[in-house]
């Protein structure tokens, strides 16, 4: 079964990113399941901000997602419109807005809603975490 994840809940004000990460770890351990991608939308895009500094006694969610994605070659997509609105930009957007640096964390990529539509159309199931 092919899955995609849609995460819309803020990493700081909901458990959406935590729950999706736990679900993903469990799903990846089952050979019958494959994950095609993770799409972060609305406040969930805050997970891709490399400038965020979580308290030292808390799980670094961004690093946890980066590690899992790298280990399993999973694409982590951030909605570009939601990201730019929240100050999360890559090098291309940085140049476009005449800024000096980017704030997109490694392992994440900015994509439009067309990528979400493609995930919906090419997988058996999309699971949303709010």
Helices and strands as residue ranges (DSSP letters): E 2-7, H 16-28, E 34-40, G 42-48, H 61-72, E 76-79, H 80-85, H 91-96, E 108-111, H 113-122, E 125-129
